[in-house]
Amino acid sequence: MDNIIDLIAQDAAAAKVSDEIKDILYGKAAEKIDQFRPNVAKSMFDQSESEEEEVETEVDQEPQEDQE
């Protein structure tokens, strides 16, 4: 954050200030994603939960073949 203030104080190019702000924001976003990644991966790919939820349905009749 101090780097952005220094750039503004030194009258740096607007593009350079903008790039620095974007770098900081992308870094913070990446940190948040890294925090949530294990929980999301576990909920998406954990097979033990989905196996318990699956219920097989039994068919009462056998398929009938057409007689010609």
C-alpha positions in Angstrom: 0.0 0.0 0.0 2.9 2.3 0.7 4.2 1.8 -2.8 1.0 3.2 -4.2 1.2 6.3 -2.0 4.9 6.7 -3.1 3.9 6.4 -6.8 1.2 9.1 -6.4 3.5 11.4 -4.4 6.2 11.0 -7.1 3.7 11.9 -9.8 4.2 8.6 -11.5 2.2 7.7 -14.6 -1.4 6.8 -14.1 -0.9 3.5 -15.8 1.8 2.5 -13.3 -0.3 3.5 -10.3 -3.2 1.5 -11.8 -1.0 -1.5 -12.4 0.2 -1.5 -8.8 -3.4 -1.3 -7.5 -4.4 -4.2 -9.8 -1.4 -6.3 -8.6 -2.4 -5.7 -4.9 -6.1 -6.6 -5.6 -5.2 -9.7 -7.6 -2.8 -10.8 -4.7 -5.6 -10.4 -2.2 -8.1 -12.3 -4.4 -5.6 -15.1 -4.8 -5.2 -15.3 -1.0 -8.9 -15.6 -0.5 -9.2 -18.3 -3.3 -6.4 -20.3 -1.6 -8.3 -20.1 1.7 -11.5 -21.5 0.2 -10.0 -24.0 -2.2 -9.7 -27.0 0.2 -13.3 -26.6 1.4 -14.7 -26.3 -2.2 -12.6 -29.3 -3.4 -13.8 -31.4 -0.5 -17.4 -30.6 -1.1 -17.1 -31.1 -4.9 -15.0 -34.2 -5.0 -15.7 -36.1 -1.7 -17.3 -39.3 -2.9 -18.3 -40.7 0.5 -21.1 -38.2 0.9 -22.5 -38.8 -2.6 -22.4 -42.6 -2.3 -24.6 -42.4 0.8 -27.2 -40.2 -1.0 -27.5 -42.4 -4.0 -30.4 -44.8 -3.8 -30.9 -47.7 -6.2 -34.4 -48.3 -7.5 -35.4 -51.9 -8.2 -37.4 -52.8 -11.3 -40.4 -55.0 -10.7 -40.7 -56.4 -14.2 -38.2 -57.7 -16.7 -38.0 -56.0 -20.1 -40.3 -57.6 -22.6 -39.2 -58.4 -26.1 -41.5 -57.8 -29.0 -42.7 -61.1 -30.7 -43.0 -61.0 -34.4 
